[in-house]
Amino acid sequence: MGTITVNESTQYLKIASILAQEFAKDAAERDKAGGTAKKQRDALRESGLLNLHIPKEFGGEGQPLSLVLRIVRELAKTDAALGHLYGYHVFQTVLPHIAGTAKQKEYFYTQSAKNNWFWGNSSNPIEPSLIGKRQDDGFIVNGHNTFSTGAKDSDRLAITWYDNPEKTTFYLGIISTSREGITINDDWDGIGQRQTDSGSVIFENVVVEADEVIDFTESKGTPFATFDAILSQIVLANVFVGSAEGALEEAKKYTIEKSRPWYLTSYEKAIDDPYIQRSYGEFWIDIQAAVQLVEEAGKKVDEAWAKDRLLTKEERGETALLTGAANAFGTKVALHVTSNIFQVMGARSATRKNNFDRFWRNVRTHSLHNPIEYKRKNIGHWVLTGEYPTPTVYS
């Protein structure tokens, strides 16, 4: 990936900012409705941002992952679901690069850029439920995944399966979402991230062609082959921090325009109350620290990504520590800010019409998928022993 210039950065971030402002107009209403944000997903398709990270030689813009992460955060300020969908789109598109052969990397990058594919996934790394039986050089896949991300309205799905119920051999494939036998259900009912299209997916005799099965031959045993976990964590860290930034802005606007001073004080405006000022100061300080940490982690991701298959175990470990720290701290700050903004806005802010609780619900929902206590434990183990976190789907 190329070195980003100031002009390019400004250009792409401006596009993201314009999109975020447009998404903000009905974000609260769409959160209540749930379902698929079709109009907003199409706006992302038309924005040119879907191919931002794809190398120029394969038809993309060739920009660093750190810029992608900044855009994730920008989108998440107004709509965490769309920030999540965009970040996970990028995460899925690089899987053939991380795990596949050089030929597969070129093919999937080129086709994605050429066709402007929007990627999603239907994969449960904790409890894989799909079974694939050999047919010629490909597979026939059957099963039921209870969770997905961005599956509905996607163009390509990253899926995982085993070759038998005993889970002897693990496989990864990239297939068309419209493939016969795939049923994407509208049954996602989380309290937050209401429009991440995270419902269940049923696979009935779904054909996965030989060239759609990712070949682990070239990546097997390399630290780079486990880089997907790092990308997942840093994408979500930016979703969380962006949510905190967005919550602060919404609360600030409400406090300035609508909050009333407490009746026992002599202040004419709520913003003159020193306790309210103190809380906003605390929020801002915490968010700035979280922003700096995710930015630093983003730079570390760029450095590690540039090493590709030459990435060492130690370099992978250092990157995992920093991205894990960014995710853990970003989660902590986001949960604190999004749940405490009501104290500075006042009782009238806590209505379903305002829907300010969507910021907390979004962070709380997805942060439960990868508890921060285990990240803290991994980092603490390294502090005490010098041993890097063992690469897993979450570390």
C-alpha positions, 0 to 999 in steps of 0.5 A: 500500500502506498504512502498517503499524502495530506491531500489524499487524506483530506479528500477521503476523510471529507467524503467520509465526513459528508457521508456521516453527516448525511447518515446522521439525519435519520440515524436515530430513526433507523436504529429504532427500525433496525433492518438493512440500511440499504440507502446508506450502504448504496451511498458507501458503494457510490463513494469510492471508499470500498476500494480505498485499501486495495493496492493500485496495481489491482485497481484500488486506491492503494491507501493505508489501513490507518486511513480506513480506520480513521474513516471507520471512526468518522462514520461511527460518530453518527452511526456505529452500525455503518462504521462497523459494516464499512470496517468489516467490509475491508476486513473481509476483502483482505482475507485472501491476502492474509491467508491465501496464495499470491494468485488468490490475493490478486484475483479477489482484490482485482475482482472486488475493485472492478465490480465494487463488491461490498463484502460481508461474512457468515462465520462463527469462529467460536462455534463453527456450524457449517459442514462441507463435503467434497465435490470434485475439487470444491465443496457442498456446504450445509448448516446454520450460522446464528450470527453474521456481519453485513451479510444482507445486501452484500456481494460477497460472503466470507464463510468458514466450515469444517469437512466433518462433524469432528471438525478435522480440517478448517476451510475458508471460502469467498462466495457470491451472496446470491449463491443458490441455497443461501438464505439470509434471515432478518432475525437480528434483534440485538439491543444495539448495532441494529443495522449491521445485518447480523442475522442468521444464515442458512446454507442448504447444499451451497456449492463452493467452487475450487477457486473460491476455497482459500488455499493456506499453502503459502500462508500456513505457519506464518505470523501474518496468517493470523493478522485477521484477529488484529484487524478485527480488534482495531476496526472495532476499537475505532467503532467504539471510540467514534461512538464516544466522540459522536455521543459527546457531540450530541450531548454537547449540543443538547446541553447548550440548547436544551438543558436546564440548570439545576433548581438549587443553583443560581446559574442561568444556563446549564453550561455555567454549572461547574459540575457539568463543565467538569464532566465534559472536561473528563469526557473530552480528556478520556476521548482524546487519550483513546483517539491517540491510542487508536491512532498509534495502533493504526500506525503500528498496523500499517508498519506490520502490514507492510511486512506482509509474509516477512512479519516476524512473531515479535512484530506480530506480538507488538502489534497485537499488544497495541491493538488490544490495548486500544480496543480495551481502553476504547471500550472502557472510555466509550462505555463510560461516556455513552452511559454518563452523558445523561447526567450532563443533559438532564432528565428530559434527555432520557426519552425514546424520542431522543434515542441518545441511548443508542450510543451506549447500546451500540458499544455495549452490544459489540463489546460483549463479543470480545470481553476486555478483561481477557485483553487486559489479562493478555497484556498483563501476562506480557507485562509480567512474563514478556510473552506475547499473546497467543494468536487466536481469533480474538488476540 
